[in-house]
Amino acid sequence: MQIKKGIVLNKVCGETFLVPMGEENIDFSKLIGLNESSLLLWKRMEQGAFEADDLVKVLLDEYEIDETTARNDVEEFLNQFRSEELLMES
């Protein structure tokens, strides 16, 4: 998987958002606010191609949670990205 091109990380009033840029991403209903853990996942996603397991590892390395919780959180996060069409899946 990869994130769709044209999605930019932006801070507004201390909050972090993903902002779609460019004509193909002009739908501002796709603004996504990021909390601390989703920002960690986003930073890994920005590095290039990834799999869900890569993101699970990010959460396991950062937080004291079990693998099932991390996997459920990652799937929920990725499903939000899928529903907003912000992922390119191979």
N, C-alpha and C positions, 0 to 999 in steps of 0.2 A: 504494500500500500504506500501511497504518497499523498501528501496534502495537495489540494488543487492550487495551481499557481494563481497569484493575485490576492492571496489572503494575507493581511498584514496585522501584526501585533501592535496595539496602540494603547497608551494609558490616558485615561480621561478622569480627572478629579480623583486620582488615587486608585481607580478601578482599571483592570486590564480587560481589553476587548479584542476580539478578532474582527477586523474590518475588511469586507470584500472591496477590492479595488479594480478598476478597469470596466469597460463596457459589459463584458460577459458576467460580471459580478455586481451589477448595479443595484440589485435587490437588497435594500438596507434592512429588510426583515430578517436577514441572516446574520445580524450582529450577534455575537456570542460572548457573554461575559465569562471570564475564567477565574476560578478560585486558585488557591495555592497549588493544589495537586494537579488540576487540569493544566496549569501553566507549566509544571514540570513535564507533563506528557507532551504538551505542545513543543517545548524546547527540544525534546527528543525527536519528535516528528519533523521538525525543521532541519534536522541533520541529514535527512534523506530517507530512502526506502525503509520501511519498518513492517513488522508483524505485530499482532496483538501480544505475543509473548515478550517482545522487546519492551512494550509499555508496562506489562505486568511486572517485569524485572525492575523498571524504574520505581514503581510504587513499593515493591518489596524492599528495595535498597534504601528508600527514604523513610518509610513508615513501619512501625511495628504492627503489621497486620498479617493475616494468614493469606495463603495463595488464592483461596476461593473468593475471599472478599476483594482482593486486588483484581482478579479476573472479572468478577461481576462489575466492578467499578469501571474497568477498561472497556468492557462490552457496552455498558451504558453510555460511556463517553463516545465510543466509536459509532454507536447507533445514532447519537445526536448528529454527529458529523455526516453520517450517511443520509439521514433525513433532510439535512440542509444541502446535500450534494457538494460537500467540501472535500471529499476523498476521491482519489483515483485508485481504483483497485485493480491489481493485475490478475 
